[in-house]
């Protein structure tokens, strides 16, 4: 007999060799129907996995991340089987589950079309109807290679050869289809209830542009058709909100052929950008930050000293100046180190908070570029805080409060993740433990819940990440707080303590927006281009009905401009209905329609983007209304 400890802490005894499904059945028939996999001692296993010794077991349904992953991983195998049935010459690459879905990469002679996806979907439905059992088996390394060679699956052979010696090599069989896979999967193909293939894109094998371009089919699957339908509706809404489309329509920004990955900001986009940066500067000044600016190009030796050369050189651009080797900065941190190091500091001067809106350049693969979301040059709203060890908790809490204040202004909810030491890191175990515990203490002191994200910290320290939720439920990682004991060591940074001796400061790296460009993209999609008044590039549009109303329109325009309100007057010889539609398409918050009545009585006919027709209003009342909205940064 073995003892199985369940999620609620209860302990049950079973015969050795009992499956996870058997355990679910012993609890209730309903649970057995919805259980998709099981977490055994923290590791997700197939529902048919046999328990051979005492263990903890958490039964996973579609509501659990591990259950969803198994469900969607199985969906990717069903798609691969359908492709092999329809295109027997197709070569299989990889097919993981991902957030909100799955994909599979194929090597095929001709790119897939939308019509092909429909055929593949139909074949998948047949495979699901066949209710094929997923059966796991293992082979020794040599036999596994031979097995895949016989099937002429060259990518699978390469994957097996790259596995460490002695690694268990597992396969999954469903009907006549077999795939190299570590799992886990659900019990059978019939468990998949609702799915949809979404798109196809090119993807380099192993993400290397020197390798062959494969065809990647993306799909998603859900446990209920209603959930799938809701997700597809969200995707359609996301298409309408696509910042690349809105950026062109609203004339905010663009990416041109002459500069792939290097965005152009147009006048209206610059108004939006400058407004954000002005707000950033105001709030940082209040919070005790001093702004600096560091060079874009610095010598190569600096990047060796900082550790970026060993950990980041593949993403950097280089140049030669006076026969010397230089690098274009991918991050602002080393410049911040040099700014601090210029002179001796006393403990009485700390904390020192140095903020920078710094332009950085990173070499991204062309296939990874995506509007303003993924670019090759962007402005990070960095700050580096230098402090004594005793100040860590208060400074981290201060940054958390600042970030929280910023996100509230835009109406964002967020969740927090604490990312721990990655494999490719520098520094001692003691330093990492101290840094990680310091971040935990700050989060707990602030009373915030957080999720541990194992192994996803920066190479020089653990970090707190803020994941924003936008108006249609998508999440975006933006703000981050990174605690760093390494760079002060590498740059030999010091301060004079109360004892008159030199000590090593601790440093925080942090961003609020993350990248100005990406944050603008997120805001554009969050608001669907209808920015709140304080952010709108044009806050008011004056619409005179005919030429004789132009003088009064110009008079109003001057008064609004005098108050610092961003205003345009549409003096074109067009019908008023057309002008109103144009202003609506431009998503202007307020329209002032000027006709005979308004000209005679010196009033305004006010239309609000949010509330519709507000009727007649004096210019003074309208100015008071809009200035109040701008001052309070109202989020509508």
C-alpha positions in Angstrom: 0.0 0.0 0.0 1.1 3.6 -0.6 -0.1 6.9 1.0 -1.4 9.7 -1.2 -1.6 13.2 0.3 -4.3 15.2 -1.5 -4.5 19.0 -1.9 -6.8 19.4 1.1 -4.2 17.7 3.3 -6.2 14.4 3.6 -4.3 11.1 3.2 -5.6 8.1 1.4 -4.2 4.6 1.0 -4.1 2.8 -2.3 -2.5 -0.3 -3.8 0.9 0.4 -5.4 0.5 1.1 -9.1 -2.8 3.0 -8.8 -3.3 5.5 -11.5 -4.1 9.2 -11.0 -7.4 8.5 -12.7 -8.2 5.7 -10.2 -7.6 8.2 -7.4 -10.0 10.7 -9.0 -12.6 7.9 -9.4 -12.2 7.0 -5.7 -13.1 10.5 -4.7 -16.1 11.1 -7.1 -17.3 10.2 -10.6 -17.7 13.9 -11.3 -14.1 14.7 -10.5 -12.9 11.7 -12.6 -14.8 13.2 -15.6 -13.2 16.6 -15.4 -9.7 15.6 -14.2 -7.2 16.0 -17.0 -3.8 15.4 -15.3 -2.2 15.2 -11.9 0.5 17.1 -10.1 2.7 14.5 -8.3 5.2 15.9 -5.8 5.0 19.2 -7.8 5.5 17.6 -11.3 2.6 17.4 -13.7 1.9 13.8 -15.0 -0.6 12.1 -17.3 -3.9 11.1 -15.9 -2.9 7.4 -16.5 0.4 7.8 -14.6 0.9 5.0 -12.0 1.8 6.0 -8.4 4.4 3.6 -7.1 5.3 5.3 -3.7 4.0 7.7 -1.1 3.4 11.1 -2.7 1.4 14.3 -2.7 -1.2 14.6 -5.5 -3.1 17.5 -6.8 -5.8 16.6 -9.3 -5.8 19.1 -12.2 -8.8 20.2 -14.2 -9.0 22.8 -17.0 -9.2 25.5 -14.3 -5.6 24.7 -13.3 -2.6 25.8 -15.4 -1.2 22.3 -15.5 -4.5 20.9 -16.6 -4.9 23.5 -19.4 -1.4 22.9 -20.6 -2.0 19.1 -20.9 -5.3 19.8 -22.7 -3.7 22.2 -25.2 -0.6 20.1 -25.6 -2.8 17.3 -26.6 -4.6 19.7 -29.0 -1.3 20.4 -30.7 -0.7 16.6 -31.2 -4.2 16.2 -32.7 -3.3 19.1 -35.1 0.0 17.4 -36.0 -1.8 14.1 -36.7 -4.3 15.9 -38.9 -1.5 17.6 -40.9 0.3 14.2 -41.3 -2.8 12.6 -42.6 -3.4 15.4 -45.1 0.2 16.1 -46.0 2.2 12.9 -45.4 5.5 14.5 -46.6 5.3 17.2 -43.9 8.1 17.0 -41.3 7.3 17.5 -37.6 9.3 20.0 -35.5 7.8 21.1 -32.1 4.3 21.7 -30.8 4.0 23.1 -27.3 1.1 24.5 -25.4 1.4 28.3 -24.9 -0.5 30.9 -23.0 -4.1 30.9 -24.3 -3.4 28.1 -26.9 -0.9 26.0 -28.7 1.2 25.8 -31.9 3.0 23.3 -34.0 5.9 23.9 -36.5 6.0 22.0 -39.8 8.4 21.8 -42.6 6.3 21.7 -45.8 7.0 22.5 -49.4 4.2 25.1 -49.8 3.1 27.5 -47.1 -0.3 26.8 -45.5 -3.3 28.9 -46.6 -6.5 29.8 -44.7 -8.3 27.1 -46.8 -5.7 24.6 -45.6 -6.4 25.5 -42.0 -10.1 24.7 -42.6 -9.2 21.3 -44.0 -6.9 20.6 -41.0 -9.7 21.6 -38.6 -12.1 19.2 -40.2 -9.5 16.4 -40.0 -9.0 17.2 -36.3 -12.7 16.9 -35.7 -12.5 13.4 -37.1 -9.6 12.5 -34.8 -11.4 13.8 -31.8 -14.5 11.8 -32.7 -12.3 8.6 -33.0 -11.4 9.1 -29.3 -7.9 7.7 -29.7 -6.1 6.9 -26.5 -2.8 8.6 -25.9 -0.2 6.0 -24.9 3.2 6.8 -23.6 6.3 4.6 -24.2 10.0 5.0 -23.9 13.0 3.9 -26.0 16.8 3.8 -25.4 18.6 6.7 -27.2 19.9 4.6 -30.2 16.6 3.0 -30.7 14.8 6.3 -30.5 17.1 7.8 -33.1 16.6 4.8 -35.4 12.8 5.0 -34.9 12.6 8.6 -36.0 15.1 8.1 -38.8 12.9 5.4 -40.2 10.0 7.9 -40.1 12.3 10.4 -41.8 11.5 12.9 -39.1 14.9 14.8 -39.3 13.9 17.5 -36.8 13.0 14.9 -34.2 16.3 13.1 -34.7 18.2 16.4 -34.1 16.2 16.9 -30.9 17.0 13.4 -29.6 20.7 13.8 -30.4 20.7 17.0 -28.3 19.3 15.4 -25.3 21.7 14.5 -22.5 23.1 11.0 -22.3 20.9 8.8 -20.0 17.8 11.0 -20.5 14.5 9.1 -20.7 13.3 9.4 -24.3 9.5 9.2 -24.4 7.0 9.1 -27.2 3.2 9.3 -27.3 1.1 7.2 -29.7 -2.5 8.0 -30.7 -3.8 5.7 -33.4 -1.4 5.6 -36.2 0.4 8.8 -35.1 3.5 8.8 -32.9 5.4 11.9 -31.7 8.5 12.4 -29.6 7.2 14.2 -26.5 7.8 14.5 -22.7 4.1 15.1 -22.1 1.9 15.3 -20.2 -1.3 14.7 -22.1 -5.0 14.1 -21.4 -6.3 10.5 -21.6 -7.6 10.5 -25.2 -8.3 12.8 -28.2 -12.1 12.7 -27.4 -11.4 14.8 -24.3 -10.9 17.9 -26.5 -14.3 19.7 -26.6 -13.8 23.0 -28.5 -10.9 24.2 -30.6 -10.0 26.7 -33.3 -7.0 27.2 -35.6 -6.2 30.9 -35.6 -3.3 31.7 -37.9 -0.2 30.6 -39.7 3.2 32.3 -39.6 6.8 31.6 -40.6 9.1 30.5 -37.8 12.8 29.7 -38.0 13.8 26.3 -36.7 15.0 26.8 -33.2 14.5 30.6 -33.6 17.7 30.9 -35.6 17.4 33.0 -38.8 20.2 30.9 -40.3 18.0 27.8 -40.1 15.1 26.8 -42.4 11.9 28.7 -42.2 9.1 26.5 -41.0 5.3 26.9 -41.0 3.8 27.6 -37.5 0.1 27.0 -37.1 -1.4 28.7 -34.0 -4.6 27.4 -32.4 -6.5 27.5 -29.1 -8.8 25.0 -27.3 -11.2 25.3 -24.4 -13.2 22.9 -22.3 -16.4 24.6 -23.3 -17.6 26.0 -26.6 -18.9 29.1 -24.8 -15.4 29.8 -23.5 -13.9 29.4 -27.0 -16.6 31.7 -28.4 -15.8 34.3 -25.8 -12.1 34.1 -26.5 -12.6 34.4 -30.3 -14.8 37.5 -29.6 -11.9 39.0 -27.5 -9.5 38.3 -30.4 -11.8 40.1 -32.8 -12.0 43.0 -30.4 -8.2 43.0 -30.1 -7.9 43.2 -34.0 -10.1 46.3 -33.9 -7.8 47.8 -31.2 -4.5 46.8 -33.0 -2.2 49.7 -32.2 -0.5 49.3 -35.7 -3.8 50.0 -37.4 -4.9 52.7 -35.0 -1.4 54.3 -35.1 -1.8 54.9 -38.8 -5.5 55.9 -38.8 -4.9 58.4 -36.0 -1.6 59.5 -37.5 0.3 58.8 -34.3 3.2 56.6 -35.3 4.5 54.3 -38.1 7.2 51.8 -39.0 8.6 52.4 -42.5 10.4 50.0 -44.8 13.6 52.1 -44.5 13.8 51.4 -40.8 12.3 48.0 -39.8 12.0 48.0 -36.0 12.7 51.7 -35.7 9.5 53.7 -35.1 8.6 57.1 -36.5 6.5 59.3 -34.3 4.3 61.8 -36.1 3.2 65.2 -34.5 0.1 63.8 -32.8 2.1 60.9 -31.6 4.7 63.2 -30.1 2.0 65.1 -28.3 0.9 61.8 -26.7 4.5 60.8 -25.9 5.5 64.2 -24.5 2.4 64.3 -22.3 3.4 60.9 -20.8 7.0 62.0 -20.3 5.9 65.3 -18.7 3.7 63.3 -16.3 6.6 60.9 -15.6 8.9 63.8 -14.8 6.4 65.5 -12.5 5.8 62.4 -10.5 9.5 61.4 -10.2 10.4 64.9 -9.1 7.8 64.6 -6.3 9.2 61.2 -5.3 12.8 62.6 -4.9 14.4 61.5 -8.2 17.0 63.4 -10.0 17.0 63.1 -13.8 20.2 62.3 -15.8 21.1 61.5 -19.4 23.8 59.1 -20.4 25.4 58.5 -23.8 24.0 56.1 -26.3 27.5 54.8 -27.4 30.1 53.8 -24.8 33.3 51.7 -25.2 33.3 47.9 -25.3 35.2 47.5 -22.1 32.3 49.0 -20.2 30.0 46.2 -21.3 32.6 43.5 -20.3 32.7 45.2 -16.9 28.9 45.3 -16.5 28.5 41.6 -17.5 26.3 42.5 -20.5 29.0 41.2 -22.9 28.8 37.7 -21.5 25.0 37.7 -21.1 23.7 40.0 -23.8 26.2 40.6 -26.7 24.0 38.7 -29.3 21.4 41.5 -28.8 23.8 44.4 -29.2 25.0 46.6 -32.0 28.7 47.6 -32.3 30.7 50.3 -34.0 34.3 51.5 -34.3 35.4 55.0 -33.3 39.1 56.1 -33.7 40.1 52.5 -34.1 38.5 51.7 -30.7 35.6 49.2 -30.2 32.3 50.7 -29.0 28.8 49.4 -28.3 25.4 51.1 -28.7 23.8 50.6 -25.3 21.1 48.0 -25.0 20.4 49.1 -21.4 21.0 52.2 -19.4 22.4 50.6 -16.2 26.2 50.9 -16.9 25.8 54.6 -17.7 24.0 55.0 -14.4 26.9 53.3 -12.6 29.4 55.8 -14.1 27.1 58.7 -13.2 27.2 57.6 -9.5 30.9 56.7 -9.5 32.0 60.2 -10.6 32.4 61.4 -7.0 32.6 60.2 -3.5 29.3 59.8 -1.6 28.5 59.9 2.1 25.8 57.7 3.7 24.0 60.9 4.5 23.4 61.5 0.7 21.7 58.1 0.3 19.4 57.0 -1.1 20.4 58.6 -4.4 17.6 58.1 -7.0 18.9 58.7 -10.6 16.2 58.6 -13.2 16.7 58.5 -17.0 14.5 58.4 -20.1 17.2 56.6 -21.9 17.2 55.5 -25.6 18.4 51.9 -26.0 19.0 49.7 -29.1 18.6 45.9 -29.2 19.1 43.6 -32.1 15.8 41.8 -32.5 15.1 39.2 -35.2 13.0 40.5 -38.0 10.3 37.8 -37.3 10.0 39.0 -33.7 9.3 42.6 -34.6 5.7 43.8 -33.8 4.7 47.4 -34.2 5.7 49.4 -31.1 5.4 46.2 -28.9 8.7 44.8 -30.1 11.1 47.2 -31.7 14.9 47.7 -32.1 15.1 51.0 -30.4 13.1 52.3 -27.5 13.1 54.6 -24.5 13.2 53.0 -21.1 12.0 55.0 -18.2 14.8 53.8 -16.0 15.9 54.7 -12.6 18.8 53.4 -10.5 18.6 53.9 -6.7 21.8 53.6 -4.7 21.4 52.9 -1.0 22.7 51.3 2.2 21.5 47.7 2.9 19.3 49.0 5.7 17.3 51.1 3.2 16.3 48.3 0.9 12.9 47.5 2.3 11.7 51.2 2.4 13.1 52.0 -1.1 11.4 48.9 -2.6 8.1 49.8 -0.9 8.5 53.4 -2.2 8.9 52.1 -5.8 5.9 49.8 -5.4 3.8 52.8 -4.3 5.0 55.0 -7.2 4.2 52.3 -9.7 0.8 51.7 -8.1 0.0 55.4 -8.4 0.9 55.5 -12.1 -1.2 52.5 -13.0 -4.3 53.8 -11.2 -4.2 56.9 -13.3 -4.7 54.7 -16.5 -7.3 52.4 -14.8 -5.1 49.3 -14.9 -5.5 46.4 -12.6 -2.3 44.3 -12.2 -0.8 41.2 -10.6 2.7 40.8 -9.3 5.3 38.1 -9.9 8.6 37.6 -8.1 11.2 36.2 -10.4 14.1 34.2 -8.9 17.7 33.3 -9.9 18.1 32.1 -13.5 20.6 29.5 -14.6 22.7 32.1 -16.5 23.5 34.4 -13.6 26.3 36.0 -11.6 26.9 36.4 -7.9 27.0 34.2 -4.8 24.1 32.1 -3.4 24.2 34.2 -0.2 23.8 37.5 -2.2 20.9 36.0 -4.2 19.2 34.7 -1.1 19.5 38.1 0.6 18.2 40.0 -2.4 15.3 37.6 -3.0 14.2 37.7 0.7 14.5 41.6 0.6 12.0 41.8 -2.3 9.7 39.3 -0.5 9.8 41.3 2.7 8.9 44.5 0.8 5.9 42.9 -0.9 4.7 41.3 2.3 5.1 44.6 4.2 3.0 46.3 1.5 0.4 43.5 2.0 0.5 42.4 -1.7 -0.1 38.9 -3.0 2.4 37.6 -5.5 3.3 34.6 -7.5 6.9 33.1 -7.6 8.3 32.9 -11.1 11.2 30.4 -10.7 14.4 31.1 -12.6 13.2 34.2 -14.5 15.2 36.9 -12.7 17.7 39.2 -14.4 21.3 37.7 -14.7 22.4 40.1 -11.9 19.5 39.9 -9.5 15.9 38.9 -8.6 13.0 41.1 -9.7 9.4 42.1 -9.1 7.3 42.3 -12.3 4.0 44.1 -12.6 1.6 42.5 -15.1 -1.1 45.0 -16.2 -4.6 43.9 -17.3 -6.1 45.9 -20.1 -9.7 46.7 -20.8 -10.3 43.4 -22.7 -8.6 41.2 -20.2 -5.1 40.8 -21.8 -2.0 41.1 -19.6 1.2 43.0 -20.3 4.4 42.9 -18.3 5.5 46.5 -17.8 6.9 47.7 -14.5 9.8 45.9 -12.9 11.9 46.3 -9.7 15.3 44.5 -9.7 17.6 44.3 -6.7 21.3 44.2 -7.6 24.3 43.4 -5.5 26.5 42.6 -8.5 26.9 45.8 -10.5 28.0 47.9 -7.5 30.7 45.2 -7.0 31.7 45.1 -10.6 32.0 48.9 -10.8 33.6 49.2 -7.3 30.9 51.6 -6.2 31.3 52.9 -2.6 29.9 55.3 0.0 31.5 56.5 3.2 29.6 55.1 6.2 29.0 56.6 9.6 32.2 54.8 10.7 34.2 56.8 8.2 35.0 53.6 6.2 34.1 52.8 2.6 31.1 50.5 2.1 29.4 48.9 -0.9 26.0 50.4 -1.8 23.1 48.2 -2.9 21.2 49.1 -6.1 17.7 49.0 -7.4 17.0 49.0 -11.2 13.4 49.9 -11.9 11.0 51.0 -14.7 7.4 52.1 -14.5 6.2 52.2 -18.1 8.9 49.7 -19.2 9.4 51.2 -22.6 7.7 54.4 -23.6 7.0 53.0 -27.1 5.5 49.7 -25.8 3.4 51.5 -23.2 2.0 53.8 -25.9 1.1 50.7 -27.9 -0.6 49.2 -24.8 -2.5 52.5 -24.1 -3.6 52.7 -27.7 -5.2 49.2 -27.5 -6.4 49.6 -23.9 -8.4 52.8 -24.9 -9.0 51.6 -28.5 -7.4 55.0 -29.6 -10.0 57.0 -27.6 -7.5 58.4 -25.1 -8.7 60.3 -22.0 -8.8 64.1 -22.4 -5.5 64.7 -20.6 -3.7 62.4 -23.1 -5.5 63.1 -26.3 -3.3 64.7 -29.0 -6.3 66.9 -29.9 -8.6 67.6 -27.0 -11.2 69.8 -28.7 -12.4 70.1 -32.3 -14.3 73.2 -33.3 -16.8 72.6 -36.1 -18.3 75.8 -37.7 -21.3 75.0 -39.9 -20.6 77.5 -42.6 -18.0 80.2 -43.5 -19.7 83.0 -41.6 -19.1 81.1 -38.4 -15.3 81.0 -38.9 -14.5 84.2 -37.0 -16.3 83.0 -33.9 -14.6 79.6 -34.2 -11.2 81.3 -34.4 -12.0 83.4 -31.4 -12.9 80.3 -29.4 -9.7 78.5 -30.6 -7.5 81.4 -29.3 -9.2 81.3 -25.9 -8.8 77.6 -25.5 -5.2 77.7 -26.7 -4.6 80.5 -24.1 -5.7 78.0 -21.4 -3.3 75.4 -22.7 -6.0 73.2 -24.3 -5.0 71.3 -27.5 -7.6 72.4 -30.1 -8.1 72.4 -33.8 -10.7 74.2 -35.9 -12.1 72.4 -39.0 -12.6 75.3 -41.5 -13.1 73.1 -44.5 -16.0 73.7 -46.9 -17.7 70.4 -45.9 -21.1 69.6 -44.5 -21.4 69.6 -40.7 -22.4 65.9 -40.7 -19.2 65.0 -42.5 -17.1 67.1 -40.1 -18.7 65.4 -37.1 -18.1 61.9 -38.5 -14.4 62.8 -39.2 -14.0 64.1 -35.6 -15.6 60.9 -34.3 -13.2 58.7 -36.3 -10.3 60.8 -35.0 -11.7 60.0 -31.5 -11.6 63.6 -30.3 -13.0 63.9 -26.8 -15.0 67.1 -27.4 -16.6 68.7 -30.5 -17.9 72.3 -30.4 -20.5 72.8 -33.2 -20.8 76.5 -34.1 -23.9 77.8 -35.9 -26.0 81.0 -36.0 -27.4 80.5 -32.5 -23.9 80.0 -31.0 -22.4 82.9 -32.9 -25.3 85.2 -31.9 -25.4 84.2 -28.2 -21.6 83.6 -27.8 -22.3 80.0 -26.6 -21.2 76.5 -27.7 -23.1 73.4 -28.8 -21.0 70.8 -27.0 -20.7 67.1 -28.0 -18.8 64.7 -25.8 -17.3 61.5 -27.2 -18.3 59.8 -23.9 -21.7 61.3 -23.2 -23.0 62.5 -26.5 -24.8 65.8 -27.0 -24.3 68.0 -23.8 -26.4 70.9 -25.2 -25.6 74.6 -25.0 -22.8 75.8 -22.7 -20.9 79.1 -22.2 -17.2 79.1 -23.1 -16.2 79.8 -19.5 -18.2 76.7 -18.2 -16.7 74.5 -20.9 -13.2 75.6 -20.1 -13.8 74.9 -16.4 -15.1 71.5 -17.3 -12.3 70.4 -19.5 -9.5 71.9 -17.3 -10.9 70.0 -14.4 -10.8 66.7 -16.4 -7.2 67.4 -17.5 -6.1 68.4 -14.0 -7.6 65.3 -12.4 -6.4 63.0 -15.2 -9.9 61.5 -15.5 -9.6 58.1 -17.1 -12.4 58.4 -19.7 
